[in-house]
């Protein structure tokens, strides 16, 4: 009987300690295309309703660098053994721009940014994909 009361008391204490409060948050994501617009290059998530020449679809995928911290000390948690680098959306946008310019495009229509992931052994690595249809506006 004492065990039942003890177990019930522990369950009540542990389940009643949840803190569901959270501060208000506002997330803003801004992709600044000013430097590309100044060069006469257009990025748009929309279609282009004027005359253009189709150049091709471009996909850019960027994953961070992964470095070993040293010897494997934590067999159960591989993230403790590695340092995962940082990546930024601006890198993907710049690579998309450079790839489009190489094929003679001056615009990317149907522009998209997506989060992607891949399994690297026991680590799940988060990356960024930028894509769009490269065109040459006339």
Wavefront OBJ file of the C-alpha trace (Angstrom):
o trace
v 0.000 0.000 0.000
v 2.856 2.347 0.855
v 4.403 1.662 -2.551
v 1.198 2.583 -4.365
v 0.930 5.850 -2.441
v 4.615 6.608 -3.049
v 4.420 5.852 -6.785
v 1.202 7.859 -7.132
v 2.769 10.792 -5.277
v 5.849 10.729 -7.521
v 3.705 10.606 -10.674
v 1.572 13.530 -9.471
v 4.636 15.615 -8.609
v 6.429 14.892 -11.887
v 3.423 15.464 -14.134
v 2.268 18.620 -12.372
v 5.637 20.363 -12.748
v 5.227 21.122 -16.443
v 5.610 24.769 -17.303
v 3.487 25.540 -20.341
v 4.135 29.263 -20.268
v 6.102 30.812 -23.108
v 6.806 34.405 -24.055
v 5.320 35.881 -27.212
v 7.668 35.432 -30.150
v 7.791 37.051 -33.561
v 9.983 35.513 -36.263
v 10.842 37.592 -39.316
v 12.756 36.221 -42.280
v 14.064 38.704 -44.833
v 15.896 37.830 -48.023
v 17.521 41.013 -49.318
v 17.828 41.051 -53.111
v 18.964 44.686 -53.375
v 22.498 43.882 -54.539
v 21.118 41.648 -57.287
v 18.477 44.171 -58.394
v 21.220 46.812 -58.703
v 22.926 44.461 -61.199
v 19.693 44.110 -63.204
v 18.955 40.612 -61.893
v 15.442 39.614 -60.790
v 14.475 37.068 -58.137
v 10.745 36.393 -57.850
v 8.619 33.583 -56.425
v 6.060 34.390 -59.134
v 5.997 33.678 -62.852
v 7.193 36.275 -65.362
v 4.429 37.480 -67.701
v 6.574 39.149 -70.336
v 8.741 37.797 -73.125
v 11.721 35.707 -72.028
v 14.039 32.928 -73.085
v 14.066 29.767 -70.947
v 17.523 28.897 -69.644
v 16.933 26.040 -67.187
v 16.026 24.869 -63.692
v 18.663 25.379 -61.022
v 18.830 23.674 -57.628
v 21.448 24.591 -55.036
v 21.798 22.427 -51.925
v 24.088 23.462 -49.094
v 24.960 21.338 -46.066
v 27.212 22.410 -43.199
v 30.711 21.134 -42.593
v 31.026 18.384 -39.972
v 34.195 18.061 -37.902
v 35.121 15.488 -35.288
v 35.777 16.954 -31.826
v 38.292 14.270 -31.000
v 37.939 10.657 -30.020
v 34.461 9.192 -29.642
v 33.719 9.656 -25.952
v 29.943 9.525 -26.030
v 28.853 6.343 -27.740
v 25.133 7.025 -27.265
v 24.969 10.572 -28.637
v 26.981 11.192 -31.819
v 26.223 14.936 -31.759
v 28.519 15.252 -28.741
v 31.431 13.934 -30.825
v 31.087 16.376 -33.735
v 30.929 20.088 -34.429
v 28.360 20.962 -37.069
v 29.135 24.177 -38.945
v 26.730 26.997 -39.722
v 25.165 27.772 -43.074
v 23.146 30.757 -44.201
v 20.381 31.259 -46.751
v 22.414 34.061 -48.347
v 25.025 31.456 -49.409
v 22.384 29.479 -51.292
v 20.995 32.626 -52.927
v 24.477 33.723 -54.032
v 25.218 30.282 -55.513
v 21.879 30.346 -57.347
v 22.710 33.805 -58.744
v 26.212 32.745 -59.851
v 24.878 29.590 -61.527
v 22.194 31.560 -63.365
v 24.690 34.170 -64.584
v 26.976 31.416 -65.944
v 24.234 30.225 -68.293
v 23.292 33.749 -69.395
v 20.172 34.246 -67.268
v 19.163 37.594 -65.786
v 16.284 36.372 -63.626
v 15.126 33.500 -61.444
v 11.382 32.914 -61.424
v 9.468 30.505 -59.172
v 12.212 31.105 -56.599
v 11.987 28.890 -53.496
v 13.958 28.266 -50.323
v 13.427 24.959 -48.507
v 14.888 23.180 -45.499
v 16.330 19.795 -46.393
v 18.075 17.057 -44.443
v 20.211 14.002 -45.021
v 21.482 11.205 -42.860
v 25.255 11.151 -42.383
v 25.877 7.904 -40.545
v 24.039 8.434 -37.239
v 23.755 12.231 -37.599
v 20.789 13.970 -39.208
v 22.223 17.001 -41.019
v 19.991 19.989 -41.793
v 20.649 21.914 -44.997
v 19.173 24.543 -47.308
v 17.933 24.212 -50.872
v 17.406 27.224 -53.143
v 15.773 26.638 -56.499
v 14.190 28.422 -59.399
v 13.722 28.618 -63.140
v 16.467 30.656 -64.811
v 15.326 32.921 -67.643
v 16.731 35.664 -69.838
v 14.306 38.583 -69.908
v 14.013 40.356 -73.257
l 1 2 3 4 5 6 7 8 9 10 11 12 13 14 15 16 17 18 19 20 21 22 23 24 25 26 27 28 29 30 31 32 33 34 35 36 37 38 39 40 41 42 43 44 45 46 47 48 49 50 51 52 53 54 55 56 57 58 59 60 61 62 63 64 65 66 67 68 69 70 71 72 73 74 75 76 77 78 79 80 81 82 83 84 85 86 87 88 89 90 91 92 93 94 95 96 97 98 99 100 101 102 103 104 105 106 107 108 109 110 111 112 113 114 115 116 117 118 119 120 121 122 123 124 125 126 127 128 129 130 131 132 133 134 135 136 137 138
